[in-house]
C-alpha cells in the first residue's frame, strides 16, 4: 500500500503525506485512493480551464474560485471542496457541481465529501516520507527480482528473506554495510519472522 501511495504522490507531484490523508478519508467513506486520484486528475484539468462556463458555474455553486486552490496540496484542495460542497448542500446545491468538477468518479466521492469535516480534527495515522520511500524502494526491488528471474515458490521464500535482510540490514557488495552471514534457509527465516 505504501508503494502505491508513493506512486500516486509522484504522479501528482505532491507529498506522500497528502496522499495518505486522501486515502484515509476515502477509506472511511468506503472508497479508495485510486478513485480520489482519478477525480483529482479531472479536477486539476478543470481548474486549468476555469474560464470554461461549466467549470466557472460549478465553482460558483460551491462559492469557490479557481484561485482558492493555488498552492494547496491535494488533501487541502479536497478539504476546501468538501467545505464548499457541504455549504452548498444546505441550500440543496452541490451534487451537480461536484460531478462537473470531479467527473463521474466525483459522484462516488460525495460520501467522502460529506464526512470530511466530521473527521477533520482527528489524528490521521501517517507514515513518514522516509518509511514510504523505503517501502517503495523495497517494492520496486521485489518487482525487479520477480521480472529478472523465474523462481519457484520454494525459491521465492529464499529471495524474499534475502531481500528483507539486504533491504533492512544493508547491501551486499558495497553501497552499505555488509549483511551478516546467515546460513538459515528462506523458509527458516520466514518461520522465525512469524
N, C-alpha and C positions, 0 to 999 in steps of 0.2 A: 504494500500500500504506500509506503514512504517513497519508494522509487517512482511510483505513478504521480505522487504529489510533486516530486521534483520535476518530472516531465511536464506536467501542466504548468507549473510555475515558470519553467523555461519558455514554454510556448507563449505565455502571456507577459514575459519579461517582468516578472514580479517575484516576491519572496515566497518561499515555501510556507512561511507563517500565514500569509494572506490566504493561500490556497487551503491550508489546514482549517482555517476559520470558516471558509466557504463550505468545505467538506463537512465540518461539524454541524453547521446549520442545515445543510442539505440532508444529512443523515437523520437528524431529529425530525424532519418533515417527511421522511420516507423517500427521499430522492438520493442522488449521488453526485459526486464531484464532476463526473463527465457531463451530466445534464446541465449543471450550472455552467461548466466551461463552454458548452455549446451555446447556451443562452448569452453568456457574456461575450462570446465572439460576435454574435449578431448585434448585441448592444453596442460594442465598440464601433462596428461598421456604421450603425445608425448615428452614433454621436459624431462620426466623421462627416455625416451628411445631415447635420442638424438643421440645415436650411430647407430640407425636404418638408413640404407642408404636413405630411402624415407624421413624421418624427416630431416636428415642432408642436403639433396638436397633442400628441401623446405626452410629451414633456409638460405642456401647459396644463393638461388634465391632472397631472401629478404635482402641479405647482413647482416645477423644477425647470432649470435651464441647462443647456449643454455645458456651459462654463462651470456649473456647480461640481462637475465630475473631474475637472482638470486637476491632475496631480494626486488623485486619490488611488489607493490600492484597490484591487478588485473587491475585497471584502468590505471596504469602506464605501465603494460605489453601490454594492448590493444593499448595504445598510441604509444609504440615502434613498435608494429606490424603494426599499421597504417602508421607510418613513413616509415618502410621498404617496405610495400605494395605500397605506393604512389611513392616511389623512383623507385621501380621495374616497375611500370606501365609506366614510361617514356620510357622504352625500350620494352614495350609490354609483360612484365612478371608479375607474381604475383598472378593471379587468381588461378591457379592450386596449387601454394604453399600454399595459404590461405586455400583452401579446404583440402589439405593434412594435414595441421597443426590443423585446427579447426573442421574438419569433414564436413559432409553435411550441417549442420546448419551454418558453416562458410561462405558458399556461399551466404547465406541470409544476412550476415553481411557486405558484400562488400560495399553497400552504406554507412554504418556507418563508415567503414574504410576510405573511400574516403572523407567524410565530417569532420572527426575528427580534422584534422589540421585547418580547416577553423574556427572552433569554440573554438579552444584550449585556446585562451586568454580570452574568455568570462567568466563572473562571473556565476557560476553554483549555483542554489539555493540548499543549503544543510541544512538539519535539523541536529541539534546537536545529538550526541550519546545518551545523556540523553533523549531527546524527542523521539528518535527511541525506546529506551528501554522502556519508559513509554507506548508508543503505542503498542509495542509487549506484554508487561505485561497486558495491558487492553484487547487486542485481545485474549490472552490466557485465561484470566478470563472470557470473554464473551463466548468463546468456551466451557470452563468447565461448565459454567452456562447452556448453551444450552444442553450439554450432560447429566447433572445431573438431570434435571427436564424437564418434558414436560409442556410447558407453552402455553397458548392460546395467540392469538395476543393481547388481552387486557392486559394480564399479562406481555407480552414482553415489552411493554412500561414502566410498573412499574419496571421490572427487569433492563431495560436499564437505567432508570433515577436513580435508586438506585446505579447501577454500576458507573454511572458518578459521583454521589455525593460521593460515597465511594472512588473511584479512585482518584478524583481530590481534595477531601476535607478531606481525612483521612479515617481511617478504624474503623469500629465499633468493640468493644470487644478487644481492645488492638492493639498493633503494630503501632499505630499512633494516632493523635488527634481524639477526638470524633466528629462525624459528627453531626452538629446541627440538632435538630428535625425539620421536615418539614412535615406538615400534608397534603400537596398537593398530588394529585394522580399523577401517572406517566404521564398520558395524559396532566394534567395541567402543569406539569414541562416541558414536551416536547413543549407545546404551548408557554410557557414563553421563552424557549430557541430559538424558531423560530424567 
